[in-house]
Amino acid sequence: MDVDISRSRVGGRARAPPSKSYTHRAILAAGYSDGAVVADPLVSADTRATMRAVEAFGGRIERSDGDLDVTGFAGRPGVPDDVIDCANSGTTTRIVTACAALADGLTVLTGDDSLRSRPQGALLDAIAQLDGRAESTRGNGQAPLVVGGDVGGGTVSIPGDVSSQYVTALLMAGAVTADGIDIDLRTELKSAPYVDITLEVLDAFGVEATETDAGYRVPGGQRYGRDGPYPVPGDFSSMSYLLAAGAVASGDDGVVVEGAYPSAQGDSAIVDVLERMGADISWDREAGEITVRRSDLTGVEVDVGDTPDLLPTVAVLGAVADGETRVINCEHVRYKETDRVRAMATELETLGAAVTEEADALTIHGGESDLRGAAVAGHDDHRIVMSLAVAGLVAGGTTTVEGADHVDVSFPGFFDVLYDLGAEVDEHER
């Protein structure tokens, strides 16, 4: 599906979807338990992949009144009857890979073309350090993966600058091993707030894990469980597109984003980024509402070492702002669903922005940019698609975003929300 977006004014109230990061972790945590309810989850292409994995390991998931009623496998995943298809979900692949290392047999994991190009080698090596079996069938550290070994815990040494999801995977699995897992980080941890999310979810399910001088530790012999439903908070990664739309294209009343309650999500930093750029923005934390109005923005420097998912949003804001917006510490953003640094540089240039791409930085020269409608590729990446849609709200003429259906990964109904806010949006098949 492609989407045509014309220059528009937007305004009104919108609610961002529940957090994808929290939903993934809560579904698997419930799977590790005897059973639990995940309330108000994000049900999307990515989180459905995690649901399939939990069921493949012997759990059962039923949807009821918008909640997920999970019957878990009580810390002992069974050997799946078939290959686990993780589709396009890197989070699923990594957290499930560590779970598979607990099974007394072999699990095969694969996914789509994009996922099969993403690095998993450090996690496979960590499992091998725990005396488990973890192999890439092509010997390149990428899926398809074969994992097993009934690991009992121990100490692992891994890099921290490729993906924080390796840490999340090992912490979640380590709690139900006999000896627990100590994680020594050989390099600085990137995307650290995502591990904070993991620690928050583990605590909510009665599991202790802590940060150490060397990295992280989770004691073994623990049981997952909770008495009441686990409520999933709103997703700040998804909110960033709505807030950006309000900052660049809203009318006098602005855009009010609901469901914005404080949590461990690093991507809440989008509020600070917009404030520093000069946006008229206010956050009522108690009510969970952020209000933003169209403003004259000025370029700033943004370090996305801990917030890689914000790069596409910040890049679009930079193309509208005066002066230079420099996004730094972003080399790890090249290893997402696509190389998001290259993708944003390419597509913003197509729209008329002046961009300088470096290995670990992306500079958008707002003063030299004049956005005009054009056909741009979504790169089969939900975050690229949504950020380019925001650019289309201010570009002259009509912008066509190709492959727009990929928003289903994290924000199903995104274009319906834009339409309800007043955007001129036309969805059509190729």
Disulfide bonds with the S-S distance in Angstrom:
none
